[in-house]
Amino acid sequence: MLSPQKSNSSLAVSKADQTMKGEGISAKATARRGLLLFFILLCIFMTLAIWFTLATQSVVSSFFLMWSPGCAALLTRLMLHEGWRDVSFRFGGRRTWIAIMVAGITPLAVALVAYGLAWSTGLAQIIPFKPSESLGFAITLFGNHTAWPLTVLLIAIFFAVELINATGEELGWRGYMLTRLIDAGVPQPILVSGLIWSFWHWPLIFLTAPVLGWPVVFSACLFLVTITCLGCLEARLRLQTGSIWPCIVLHAAWNSFIVEIFNSLNRDGDGSHWTGESGILVAALMIILAWLFLRGNWKSRRYVA
């Protein structure tokens, strides 16, 4: 027969276990409810942004598209009274600054290796720099013969805009969705978050992608591999530092180097199967990088204290 003391201790432990289980179930249910509302709002904002993009063909339409995840996340937080702490805009010291430097350098390294291989082997042909539509718009904002100091200033403003655009996406993807996937108990949340981010781009790829000599679905699948791997890199930086800033910098640097600068050195349509976000060389490098980033043991931090 158990003594009254032991019985009381067992009862206390049992109640504590039940409380912990109840809190775990509550946190999981809250996360799932948040994800559901986030995805509903995301679909609404994304549909409106795509309609605006197709209707206007404006260079500023990318702003509305990239901010659709951020708007969905912000509105979800407001509607469910979830607060803002875990967005984590704090820098958090040396660890975060190192991650930010890695984030800024990584896309440049990928571009140098992928495009360098393509150009040196004849898979693609390098041409004099021809700015993309958005970068060209920024450079020629005050005319085609702008003085070089003003041109430098306009380019700096352009890259600042890239940071603002990237912030819109990262508020949704890594600032909200990733952590809620973890809380909801979704298997392989890092991989799932990368896949969702990649598929989010697909409607615009199929609606606006140019004909490059092979099925668009093939380009879309290569894009899926590349961006899913990029999402894994961003998730690692977000969770290890507890800050969203490395993700914002990595995203902005990727768009600046891969999408804008190095693509502007390729002949139109030339080497598109090998370089760019839908290029074989870029996809292969990103698979290697994702494996390197995610291997080993590392501690996850949800936000900077």
PALUM-256881 format. One record per residue: residue in three letters; x, y, z of N, C-alpha, C, O in turn. Coordinates in steps of 0.1 Angstrom, whole numbers, padded with zeros to 4 digits, always signed. Example, Ala and Ser with C-alpha at 12.3 -4.5 7.8 and 13.67 -1.06 7.14 Angstrom:
! PALUM-256881
ALA+0132-0057+0078+0123-0045+0078+0132-0033+0078+0142-0033+0085 SER+0128-0022+0071+0137-0011+0071+0129+0000+0079+0134+0011+0080 
//
This chain:
! PALUM-256881
MET+0008-0012+0000+0000+0000+0000+0009+0013+0000+0018+0013+0008 LEU+0005+0023-0009+0013+0035-0010+0010+0044+0002-0001+0044+0007 SER+0021+0050+0007+0019+0060+0018+0012+0072+0013+0013+0075+0001 PRO+0005+0079+0022-0002+0092+0017+0008+0102+0010+0004+0109+0001 GLN+0021+0102+0016+0030+0111+0010+0033+0108-0004+0034+0116-0013 LYS+0036+0095-0007+0039+0090-0020+0027+0092-0030+0029+0095-0041 SER+0015+0089-0025+0003+0091-0033+0001+0106-0037-0002+0108-0049 ASN+0004+0115-0028+0003+0129-0031+0013+0133-0041+0010+0141-0050 SER+0025+0128-0040+0036+0131-0049+0033+0126-0063+0035+0133-0073 SER+0027+0114-0064+0024+0108-0077+0013+0116-0083+0013+0119-0095 LEU+0003+0121-0075-0008+0129-0080-0003+0142-0085-0008+0147-0095 ALA+0006+0148-0078+0012+0161-0082+0019+0160-0095+0018+0168-0104 VAL+0027+0149-0097+0034+0146-0109+0025+0144-0121+0027+0149-0132 SER+0014+0136-0118+0004+0134-0128-0003+0146-0133-0005+0148-0145 LYS-0006+0155-0123-0012+0168-0127-0003+0177-0135-0007+0184-0144 ALA+0010+0176-0131+0020+0184-0138+0021+0180-0153+0022+0187-0162 ASP+0021+0166-0154+0022+0160-0168+0010+0164-0176+0011+0168-0188 GLN-0002+0164-0170-0014+0167-0177-0014+0182-0181-0018+0185-0192 THR-0009+0190-0172-0008+0205-0175+0001+0207-0187-0002+0215-0196 MET+0013+0200-0187+0023+0202-0198+0017+0197-0211+0019+0203-0221 LYS+0010+0186-0210+0004+0180-0223-0007+0190-0228-0008+0192-0240 GLY-0015+0195-0218-0025+0205-0222-0019+0217-0229-0025+0222-0239 GLU-0008+0222-0223-0002+0234-0229+0004+0231-0243+0003+0239-0252 GLY+0009+0219-0244+0015+0214-0257+0004+0214-0268+0006+0218-0279 ILE-0007+0208-0264-0019+0207-0273-0024+0220-0277-0027+0223-0288 SER-0025+0229-0267-0030+0243-0269-0021+0250-0278-0025+0257-0287 ALA-0007+0249-0276+0002+0256-0285+0001+0251-0299+0002+0259-0309 LYS+0000+0238-0300-0001+0232-0314-0014+0237-0321-0014+0240-0333 ALA-0025+0237-0314-0038+0241-0319-0037+0256-0323-0042+0260-0334 THR-0031+0264-0315-0030+0278-0318-0021+0281-0330-0025+0289-0339 ALA-0010+0273-0331-0002+0274-0343-0009+0270-0356-0008+0277-0366 ARG-0017+0259-0355-0024+0255-0367-0035+0265-0371-0038+0267-0383 ARG-0042+0271-0361-0052+0281-0364-0045+0293-0371-0051+0299-0380 GLY-0033+0297-0365-0026+0308-0371-0022+0305-0386-0023+0314-0394 LEU-0017+0293-0388-0013+0289-0402-0025+0289-0411-0023+0294-0423 LEU-0036+0284-0407-0048+0284-0415-0052+0298-0420-0054+0301-0431 LEU-0053+0307-0410-0056+0321-0413-0046+0328-0422-0049+0335-0431 PHE-0033+0325-0419-0022+0331-0427-0023+0326-0441-0022+0335-0450 PHE-0026+0313-0444-0026+0309-0458-0039+0314-0465-0038+0317-0477 ILE-0050+0316-0458-0062+0322-0464-0059+0336-0468-0062+0340-0480 LEU-0053+0344-0459-0050+0358-0462-0039+0359-0473-0040+0368-0482 LEU-0030+0349-0473-0019+0349-0483-0025+0347-0497-0021+0354-0506 CYS-0034+0338-0498-0041+0336-0511-0048+0348-0516-0047+0351-0528 ILE-0055+0355-0507-0062+0367-0511-0052+0378-0516-0054+0384-0527 PHE-0042+0381-0508-0032+0391-0511-0024+0387-0524-0022+0396-0532 MET-0021+0375-0525-0013+0370-0537-0021+0372-0549-0016+0376-0560 THR-0034+0368-0549-0043+0369-0561-0044+0383-0565-0043+0386-0577 LEU-0046+0392-0556-0046+0407-0559-0033+0412-0565-0033+0420-0575 ALA-0022+0407-0559-0009+0412-0564-0006+0407-0578-0001+0414-0586 ILE-0010+0394-0581-0007+0388-0594-0016+0395-0604-0012+0398-0615 TRP-0029+0398-0601-0038+0405-0610-0032+0419-0613-0032+0423-0624 PHE-0027+0426-0603-0021+0439-0605-0009+0438-0614-0006+0447-0623 THR+0000+0428-0612+0012+0426-0620+0008+0424-0635+0014+0430-0644 LEU-0001+0415-0637-0005+0412-0651-0013+0423-0658-0011+0425-0670 ALA-0020+0431-0650-0028+0442-0655-0020+0454-0659-0022+0461-0668 THR-0009+0457-0650-0002+0469-0652+0012+0467-0659+0017+0476-0665 GLN+0018+0455-0657+0031+0452-0662+0041+0462-0657+0050+0466-0664 SER+0039+0467-0645+0047+0478-0639+0059+0472-0631+0058+0461-0626 VAL+0070+0479-0631+0082+0475-0624+0079+0475-0609+0086+0468-0601 VAL+0069+0483-0604+0067+0484-0590+0057+0473-0585+0055+0472-0573 SER+0052+0465-0595+0043+0454-0591+0049+0444-0582+0043+0437-0574 SER+0063+0442-0583+0070+0432-0575+0069+0436-0560+0069+0427-0552 PHE+0068+0449-0557+0066+0453-0543+0054+0447-0537+0054+0442-0526 PHE+0043+0448-0544+0030+0443-0539+0030+0428-0538+0025+0422-0528 LEU+0036+0421-0547+0037+0407-0547+0046+0402-0535+0042+0393-0528 MET+0057+0408-0533+0067+0404-0523+0062+0408-0509+0066+0401-0499 TRP+0053+0417-0508+0047+0421-0495+0035+0413-0491+0029+0415-0481 SER+0030+0405-0500+0017+0397-0497+0020+0388-0486+0011+0387-0477 PRO+0031+0381-0484+0033+0372-0472+0034+0381-0460+0029+0377-0449 GLY+0041+0392-0461+0043+0401-0449+0029+0406-0444+0026+0406-0432 CYS+0021+0411-0454+0008+0416-0450-0001+0405-0444-0008+0408-0434 ALA+0000+0393-0450-0008+0382-0444-0004+0379-0430-0012+0376-0421 ALA+0009+0379-0427+0015+0376-0414+0011+0387-0404+0007+0384-0393 LEU+0012+0399-0408+0009+0410-0399-0006+0410-0395-0009+0413-0384 LEU-0014+0408-0405-0029+0408-0403-0033+0396-0394-0041+0397-0386 THR-0026+0385-0396-0029+0373-0388-0025+0376-0373-0033+0372-0364 ARG-0014+0382-0371-0010+0385-0358-0020+0394-0351-0023+0393-0339 LEU-0024+0404-0359-0034+0414-0353-0047+0407-0350-0053+0409-0339 MET-0052+0399-0359-0065+0392-0357-0065+0382-0346-0076+0380-0339 LEU-0054+0375-0344-0053+0365-0334-0046+0370-0321-0044+0362-0312 HIS-0043+0383-0321-0036+0389-0309-0024+0381-0305-0022+0378-0293 GLU-0015+0378-0315-0003+0369-0312+0009+0377-0308+0019+0372-0303 GLY+0008+0390-0309+0020+0398-0305+0031+0398-0316+0029+0393-0327 TRP+0042+0405-0313+0052+0408-0323+0066+0403-0318+0076+0403-0326 ARG+0067+0398-0306+0081+0395-0300+0089+0385-0309+0100+0387-0311 ASP+0082+0374-0314+0089+0364-0321+0093+0368-0335+0099+0360-0342 VAL+0089+0380-0340+0094+0384-0353+0109+0386-0352+0116+0383-0361 SER+0113+0392-0341+0127+0393-0337+0135+0401-0347+0143+0396-0355 PHE+0133+0414-0346+0141+0424-0354+0154+0428-0347+0161+0436-0352 ARG+0156+0423-0335+0168+0426-0328+0180+0419-0334+0179+0409-0341 PHE+0192+0425-0333+0204+0419-0339+0211+0409-0330+0215+0399-0336 GLY+0211+0411-0317+0216+0400-0309+0231+0397-0308+0235+0386-0305 GLY+0239+0407-0311+0253+0406-0309+0261+0399-0321+0257+0399-0332 ARG+0273+0394-0317+0283+0389-0327+0277+0378-0335+0280+0378-0348 ARG+0270+0369-0330+0264+0358-0337+0256+0362-0349+0257+0357-0360 THR+0247+0372-0347+0238+0377-0357+0246+0384-0368+0243+0383-0380 TRP+0256+0392-0364+0264+0400-0374+0272+0391-0383+0273+0393-0395 ILE+0277+0380-0377+0285+0370-0385+0275+0364-0395+0278+0362-0407 ALA+0263+0360-0390+0253+0354-0399+0249+0364-0410+0247+0360-0422 ILE+0248+0377-0407+0245+0387-0417+0255+0388-0428+0252+0389-0440 MET+0268+0387-0424+0279+0387-0433+0279+0375-0442+0281+0376-0454 VAL+0277+0363-0436+0275+0351-0444+0264+0352-0454+0265+0348-0466 ALA+0253+0358-0449+0241+0359-0458+0244+0368-0470+0239+0366-0481 GLY+0252+0379-0468+0255+0388-0479+0265+0382-0489+0264+0386-0501 ILE+0274+0374-0484+0284+0369-0493+0280+0356-0500+0284+0354-0512 THR+0271+0348-0494+0267+0335-0501+0262+0337-0515+0266+0330-0524 PRO+0252+0345-0518+0247+0346-0531+0258+0351-0541+0258+0346-0553 LEU+0267+0360-0537+0278+0364-0546+0287+0352-0549+0291+0351-0560 ALA+0290+0344-0539+0298+0332-0541+0291+0322-0551+0298+0317-0560 VAL+0278+0320-0549+0271+0311-0558+0271+0317-0572+0273+0309-0582 ALA+0269+0330-0574+0269+0336-0587+0283+0335-0594+0283+0332-0606 LEU+0293+0338-0586+0307+0337-0592+0310+0323-0597+0316+0322-0608 VAL+0307+0313-0589+0310+0299-0593+0301+0295-0605+0306+0290-0615 ALA+0288+0296-0604+0279+0292-0614+0281+0299-0627+0282+0292-0638 TYR+0280+0312-0627+0282+0320-0639+0296+0318-0644+0298+0318-0657 GLY+0306+0318-0635+0320+0316-0640+0322+0303-0647+0328+0303-0658 LEU+0316+0292-0642+0317+0279-0649+0310+0280-0663+0315+0275-0673 ALA+0298+0286-0663+0290+0287-0675+0297+0295-0686+0298+0291-0698 TRP+0303+0306-0682+0310+0315-0692+0323+0309-0696+0327+0309-0708 SER+0331+0302-0687+0344+0297-0690+0343+0284-0699+0352+0281-0706 THR+0332+0277-0698+0330+0265-0706+0321+0267-0718+0319+0257-0726 GLY+0317+0279-0721+0309+0282-0732+0294+0278-0731+0287+0279-0741 LEU+0290+0274-0719+0275+0271-0718+0267+0284-0718+0255+0284-0721 ALA+0273+0295-0715+0266+0308-0716+0277+0318-0721+0289+0316-0720 GLN+0272+0329-0726+0281+0340-0732+0279+0353-0724+0268+0358-0722 ILE+0291+0358-0719+0291+0370-0712+0290+0382-0722+0296+0382-0732 ILE+0282+0392-0718+0281+0404-0727+0283+0416-0718+0283+0415-0706 PRO+0285+0428-0724+0286+0440-0716+0273+0442-0708+0262+0438-0712 PHE+0275+0447-0696+0264+0448-0687+0251+0455-0693+0252+0466-0698 LYS+0240+0448-0692+0227+0453-0697+0217+0452-0685+0213+0441-0683 PRO+0214+0463-0679+0206+0463-0667+0192+0456-0669+0187+0458-0680 SER+0187+0449-0659+0174+0444-0660+0164+0455-0660+0168+0467-0658 GLU+0152+0452-0663+0141+0462-0664+0140+0471-0651+0140+0483-0652 SER+0140+0464-0640+0139+0472-0627+0151+0480-0624+0150+0492-0620 LEU+0163+0474-0626+0175+0481-0623+0177+0493-0633+0181+0504-0630 GLY+0174+0490-0646+0174+0500-0656+0165+0512-0653+0168+0523-0656 PHE+0153+0509-0648+0144+0519-0644+0150+0528-0633+0148+0540-0634 ALA+0157+0522-0624+0163+0530-0613+0174+0539-0618+0175+0550-0614 ILE+0182+0533-0627+0194+0541-0632+0190+0552-0640+0196+0563-0640 THR+0179+0550-0648+0175+0561-0658+0163+0569-0653+0156+0575-0661 LEU+0161+0569-0640+0150+0576-0634+0150+0591-0638+0140+0597-0640 PHE+0162+0597-0639+0163+0611-0642+0169+0613-0656+0176+0623-0659 GLY+0168+0603-0665+0173+0604-0678+0184+0595-0681+0189+0588-0672 ASN+0187+0593-0694+0197+0584-0699+0212+0588-0696+0221+0580-0697 HIS+0214+0601-0694+0227+0606-0692+0229+0613-0679+0234+0624-0677 THR+0225+0605-0668+0226+0610-0655+0241+0610-0651+0249+0601-0654 ALA+0245+0621-0643+0259+0621-0638+0262+0609-0629+0253+0605-0622 TRP+0274+0605-0630+0278+0592-0623+0275+0592-0607+0271+0582-0602 PRO+0277+0604-0600+0274+0604-0586+0260+0601-0583+0256+0594-0574 LEU+0251+0607-0592+0237+0604-0590+0233+0590-0594+0224+0584-0588 THR+0240+0584-0604+0238+0570-0608+0241+0561-0596+0234+0552-0593 VAL+0252+0564-0590+0257+0556-0578+0246+0557-0567+0243+0546-0561 LEU+0241+0569-0565+0231+0571-0555+0218+0563-0558+0212+0557-0549 LEU+0214+0563-0571+0202+0556-0575+0204+0541-0574+0194+0534-0570 ILE+0216+0536-0576+0219+0522-0575+0218+0518-0560+0212+0507-0556 ALA+0223+0526-0551+0222+0524-0537+0208+0524-0532+0204+0515-0524 ILE+0200+0533-0537+0186+0533-0534+0179+0521-0539+0170+0515-0532 PHE+0183+0516-0551+0177+0504-0556+0180+0492-0547+0170+0484-0545 PHE+0192+0491-0542+0195+0480-0533+0188+0481-0520+0184+0471-0513 ALA+0186+0493-0515+0178+0496-0503+0163+0491-0505+0157+0485-0496 VAL+0158+0493-0517+0144+0489-0521+0144+0474-0521+0134+0468-0516 GLU+0155+0467-0525+0155+0452-0525+0154+0447-0510+0148+0437-0508 LEU+0161+0454-0501+0160+0451-0487+0145+0452-0482+0140+0444-0475 ILE+0139+0463-0486+0125+0465-0482+0116+0454-0488+0107+0449-0481 ASN+0118+0451-0500+0110+0440-0507+0112+0427-0500+0103+0420-0497 ALA+0125+0424-0497+0128+0411-0490+0122+0411-0476+0118+0400-0471 THR+0121+0422-0469+0115+0423-0456+0100+0418-0457+0096+0411-0448 GLY+0094+0423-0467+0080+0419-0469+0078+0404-0469+0069+0398-0463 GLU+0086+0397-0477+0085+0382-0478+0089+0376-0465+0083+0367-0460 GLU+0100+0380-0459+0106+0374-0447+0097+0375-0435+0097+0366-0426 LEU+0090+0386-0434+0080+0387-0423+0070+0376-0423+0065+0371-0413 GLY+0067+0371-0436+0057+0360-0437+0063+0347-0436+0059+0338-0428 TRP+0074+0344-0444+0080+0331-0445+0087+0327-0432+0084+0317-0426 ARG+0098+0334-0429+0106+0330-0418+0102+0337-0405+0105+0332-0394 GLY+0095+0349-0406+0091+0356-0394+0078+0351-0388+0075+0353-0377 TYR+0071+0343-0396+0058+0337-0391+0056+0323-0395+0056+0314-0386 MET+0056+0319-0408+0052+0306-0412+0062+0295-0406+0057+0285-0401 LEU+0075+0297-0407+0084+0287-0403+0082+0283-0388+0082+0271-0385 THR+0081+0293-0379+0080+0290-0365+0066+0284-0362+0065+0276-0353 ARG+0056+0288-0369+0043+0282-0367+0042+0267-0372+0036+0259-0366 LEU+0050+0264-0383+0051+0250-0388+0057+0242-0377+0053+0230-0375 ILE+0068+0247-0370+0074+0240-0360+0065+0238-0348+0064+0226-0343 ASP+0058+0248-0344+0048+0247-0332+0037+0238-0335+0032+0231-0326 ALA+0033+0237-0348+0021+0229-0352+0025+0214-0353+0016+0206-0355 GLY+0038+0211-0351+0042+0197-0352+0043+0192-0366+0042+0179-0368 VAL+0045+0200-0376+0046+0196-0390+0059+0189-0392+0070+0195-0388 PRO+0060+0177-0397+0073+0170-0400+0081+0178-0409+0076+0184-0419 GLN+0094+0178-0407+0104+0184-0415+0100+0199-0418+0098+0202-0430 PRO+0098+0207-0408+0093+0221-0410+0102+0229-0419+0097+0238-0426 ILE+0115+0227-0418+0124+0236-0426+0122+0233-0441+0121+0242-0449 LEU+0122+0220-0444+0119+0216-0458+0106+0220-0463+0104+0225-0474 VAL+0096+0218-0455+0082+0222-0459+0081+0237-0461+0074+0241-0471 SER+0087+0245-0453+0087+0259-0454+0093+0263-0467+0089+0273-0474 GLY+0104+0257-0471+0111+0260-0483+0103+0256-0496+0102+0263-0505 LEU+0096+0245-0495+0087+0240-0506+0076+0250-0508+0072+0253-0519 ILE+0069+0254-0497+0058+0263-0498+0063+0276-0504+0056+0282-0513 TRP+0074+0281-0500+0079+0294-0505+0082+0292-0520+0079+0301-0528 SER+0087+0281-0524+0090+0278-0539+0077+0278-0547+0076+0284-0557 PHE+0067+0270-0542+0055+0268-0549+0047+0281-0550+0039+0284-0559 TRP+0049+0290-0540+0043+0303-0540+0046+0311-0553+0038+0319-0558 HIS+0058+0309-0558+0063+0316-0571+0057+0310-0583+0057+0316-0594 TRP+0052+0297-0583+0048+0290-0595+0038+0297-0603+0039+0298-0616 PRO+0027+0302-0598+0017+0309-0606+0023+0319-0615+0019+0320-0627 LEU+0032+0328-0610+0038+0338-0618+0047+0333-0628+0049+0338-0639 ILE+0054+0322-0625+0063+0315-0634+0056+0310-0646+0060+0313-0658 PHE+0045+0303-0644+0037+0298-0655+0029+0309-0663+0027+0307-0675 LEU+0026+0320-0656+0019+0330-0663+0028+0340-0671+0023+0346-0681 THR+0040+0341-0667+0049+0352-0673+0062+0346-0678+0069+0354-0685 ALA+0066+0334-0676+0079+0328-0680+0080+0329-0695+0071+0325-0702 PRO+0092+0334-0700+0094+0334-0715+0097+0320-0720+0101+0311-0712 VAL+0095+0317-0733+0098+0305-0739+0113+0303-0741+0119+0312-0748 LEU+0119+0293-0735+0134+0292-0736+0139+0279-0742+0150+0275-0740 GLY+0130+0273-0750+0134+0261-0757+0131+0248-0750+0133+0237-0756 TRP+0126+0248-0738+0121+0236-0732+0109+0239-0723+0106+0251-0721 PRO+0101+0229-0719+0089+0231-0712+0091+0240-0699+0101+0239-0692 VAL+0081+0249-0697+0082+0258-0685+0082+0250-0673+0089+0254-0663 VAL+0076+0238-0672+0075+0230-0660+0089+0225-0656+0092+0224-0644 PHE+0098+0223-0666+0111+0219-0663+0119+0231-0656+0126+0228-0646 SER+0117+0243-0661+0123+0254-0654+0117+0256-0640+0124+0260-0631 ALA+0104+0254-0639+0098+0256-0626+0103+0246-0616+0104+0249-0604 CYS+0106+0234-0621+0111+0223-0611+0125+0226-0607+0128+0224-0595 LEU+0133+0231-0616+0147+0236-0612+0146+0247-0603+0154+0248-0593 PHE+0137+0257-0605+0135+0268-0596+0130+0263-0582+0135+0268-0572 LEU+0122+0253-0582+0117+0247-0570+0129+0241-0562+0129+0244-0549 VAL+0138+0234-0568+0150+0229-0561+0158+0240-0555+0162+0240-0544 THR+0161+0250-0564+0170+0262-0560+0164+0269-0548+0171+0272-0538 ILE+0151+0273-0549+0145+0282-0539+0142+0274-0526+0143+0279-0515 THR+0139+0261-0527+0137+0253-0515+0150+0252-0507+0150+0253-0495 CYS+0161+0250-0514+0175+0250-0508+0178+0263-0502+0183+0264-0491 LEU+0175+0274-0509+0177+0287-0504+0169+0289-0491+0173+0296-0481 GLY+0156+0284-0491+0148+0285-0479+0154+0277-0467+0152+0282-0456 CYS+0161+0266-0470+0167+0259-0459+0179+0267-0453+0181+0267-0441 LEU+0186+0274-0462+0197+0283-0457+0191+0294-0448+0196+0296-0437 GLU+0180+0300-0453+0174+0311-0445+0169+0306-0432+0170+0312-0421 ALA+0163+0294-0432+0157+0288-0420+0168+0286-0409+0166+0288-0397 ARG+0179+0280-0414+0190+0278-0405+0195+0291-0398+0197+0291-0386 LEU+0197+0301-0406+0201+0314-0401+0191+0320-0391+0195+0325-0381 ARG+0178+0319-0395+0168+0324-0387+0167+0317-0373+0166+0324-0363 LEU+0168+0304-0373+0166+0296-0361+0178+0296-0352+0177+0296-0340 GLN+0190+0297-0358+0202+0297-0350+0205+0310-0344+0210+0311-0333 THR+0202+0321-0351+0205+0334-0345+0193+0340-0337+0195+0348-0329 GLY+0181+0335-0340+0169+0341-0334+0165+0354-0340+0156+0361-0334 SER+0172+0358-0351+0169+0371-0357+0164+0369-0371+0169+0360-0378 ILE+0156+0378-0376+0151+0378-0390+0160+0385-0399+0159+0383-0411 TRP+0170+0393-0394+0178+0401-0403+0187+0393-0412+0188+0397-0424 PRO+0193+0382-0408+0201+0374-0418+0193+0369-0429+0198+0369-0441 CYS+0180+0366-0427+0172+0361-0438+0169+0373-0448+0169+0371-0460 ILE+0166+0384-0442+0163+0396-0451+0175+0399-0459+0174+0402-0471 VAL+0187+0399-0453+0199+0402-0461+0202+0392-0471+0206+0395-0483 LEU+0201+0379-0468+0203+0368-0478+0193+0369-0489+0197+0368-0501 HIS+0181+0372-0486+0171+0373-0497+0174+0385-0506+0173+0383-0518 ALA+0177+0396-0500+0180+0408-0508+0192+0406-0516+0193+0410-0528 ALA+0203+0400-0510+0215+0398-0518+0213+0388-0529+0219+0390-0540 TRP+0205+0378-0527+0202+0368-0537+0195+0375-0549+0199+0373-0561 ASN+0185+0383-0547+0178+0390-0557+0187+0400-0565+0186+0402-0577 SER+0196+0406-0557+0205+0416-0563+0216+0410-0572+0218+0414-0583 PHE+0222+0399-0567+0233+0393-0574+0229+0383-0585+0233+0384-0596 ILE+0220+0374-0581+0216+0363-0590+0206+0369-0600+0207+0367-0612 VAL+0195+0375-0595+0184+0379-0604+0188+0392-0612+0185+0393-0624 GLU+0194+0402-0606+0196+0415-0613+0210+0416-0619+0211+0417-0632 ILE+0221+0415-0612+0234+0418-0617+0239+0408-0627+0243+0411-0638 PHE+0241+0395-0622+0247+0385-0631+0238+0381-0643+0244+0378-0653 ASN+0225+0381-0641+0217+0378-0652+0218+0389-0663+0216+0387-0675 SER+0221+0401-0659+0223+0412-0668+0236+0411-0676+0238+0419-0685 LEU+0244+0402-0673+0257+0399-0680+0256+0388-0690+0265+0384-0697 ASN+0244+0381-0690+0241+0370-0699+0234+0375-0711+0225+0384-0710 ARG+0237+0370-0723+0229+0373-0735+0215+0369-0733+0213+0358-0727 ASP+0205+0376-0738+0191+0373-0736+0188+0358-0740+0191+0354-0751 GLY+0184+0351-0730+0180+0337-0732+0192+0327-0733+0190+0315-0733 ASP+0204+0333-0733+0216+0325-0734+0220+0319-0721+0221+0326-0711 GLY+0222+0305-0721+0226+0299-0708+0216+0298-0698+0219+0295-0686 SER+0203+0301-0701+0193+0301-0691+0190+0288-0685+0185+0287-0674 HIS+0194+0277-0692+0193+0263-0686+0203+0261-0675+0202+0252-0667 TRP+0214+0269-0675+0225+0266-0666+0227+0276-0655+0231+0273-0644 THR+0222+0289-0658+0224+0299-0648+0210+0305-0644+0200+0301-0649 GLY+0211+0314-0634+0198+0320-0629+0191+0311-0619+0196+0300-0616 GLU+0180+0315-0615+0172+0308-0605+0167+0294-0610+0164+0285-0602 SER+0166+0293-0623+0161+0280-0629+0173+0273-0636+0170+0265-0645 GLY+0185+0276-0632+0197+0271-0639+0202+0258-0632+0201+0257-0620 ILE+0207+0249-0640+0212+0236-0635+0224+0238-0625+0224+0232-0615 LEU+0233+0247-0629+0245+0249-0621+0241+0256-0608+0247+0252-0597 VAL+0232+0265-0608+0228+0272-0596+0221+0262-0587+0223+0262-0575 ALA+0212+0254-0592+0205+0244-0584+0214+0234-0578+0213+0230-0566 ALA+0224+0229-0585+0234+0220-0580+0242+0226-0568+0244+0219-0558 LEU+0246+0238-0570+0254+0245-0559+0245+0247-0547+0250+0245-0536 MET+0232+0250-0549+0224+0252-0538+0221+0239-0530+0219+0240-0518 ILE+0220+0228-0537+0218+0215-0530+0230+0213-0521+0229+0208-0509 ILE+0242+0215-0526+0254+0213-0518+0254+0223-0506+0257+0218-0495 LEU+0251+0235-0508+0251+0245-0497+0240+0242-0487+0243+0243-0475 ALA+0229+0237-0491+0218+0234-0481+0223+0222-0473+0220+0222-0461 TRP+0229+0212-0479+0235+0201-0471+0245+0205-0461+0245+0201-0450 LEU+0254+0214-0465+0264+0220-0456+0258+0228-0445+0263+0227-0433 PHE+0248+0236-0448+0242+0244-0438+0234+0236-0427+0235+0240-0415 LEU+0228+0226-0431+0219+0219-0422+0226+0207-0415+0220+0201-0406 ARG+0238+0203-0419+0244+0192-0412+0249+0196-0398+0251+0208-0395 GLY+0251+0186-0390+0257+0188-0377+0246+0192-0367+0234+0194-0370 ASN+0250+0194-0354+0241+0198-0344+0242+0213-0341+0253+0219-0341 TRP+0231+0219-0341+0230+0234-0338+0218+0237-0330+0207+0230-0332 LYS+0219+0247-0321+0208+0250-0312+0199+0260-0319+0203+0270-0325 SER+0186+0258-0317+0176+0267-0323+0172+0277-0313+0170+0275-0301 ARG+0171+0290-0318+0167+0301-0310+0155+0308-0317+0156+0311-0329 ARG+0144+0309-0310+0132+0314-0316+0133+0329-0318+0127+0335-0328 TYR+0139+0336-0308+0140+0351-0310+0152+0355-0301+0156+0348-0292 VAL+0157+0367-0304+0168+0373-0296+0162+0379-0283+0153+0387-0283 ALA+0168+0374-0272+0163+0379-0259+0167+0393-0256+0164+0399-0246 
//
